Amino acid sequence: MIKSEERMLAALIYVLSFFAPVLGPLIIWLLKREESSFIDYHGKEYFNFFISYSIYLFISGLLTIVLIGFIGLFALGIMMFVFTIIAAIKAYEGSLYQFPLIIRLIK
């Protein structure tokens, strides 16, 4: 059974990402990953998401030269916002959530 504190901190990883995309989630993950495998899972999942979608945003930014990148930037922005909210809700419920379309660099 996952404690409510663990669920809250895992959800906080995602909520803080709206205000401090790297520093907020990183602090929670580094401080609590040894104590909780649930927080460790969500920390790894968030940073895989962040790295993957940063790569996608960079590629879309380059593609703005040929105008198709604007559609990609818009779609990625919406996807990032929606997936982050879904992940926060799932973490607070105590579920393990996997983001779609991510590259699993951190295992």
Secondary structure, DSSP 8 states (H G I E B T S, - for coil): ---HHHHHHHHHHHHHTTT-TTHHHHHHHHHHTTT-HHHHHHHHHHHHHHHHHHHHHHHHHHHGGGTTHHHHHHHHHHHHHHHHHHHHHHHHHT-----TT------
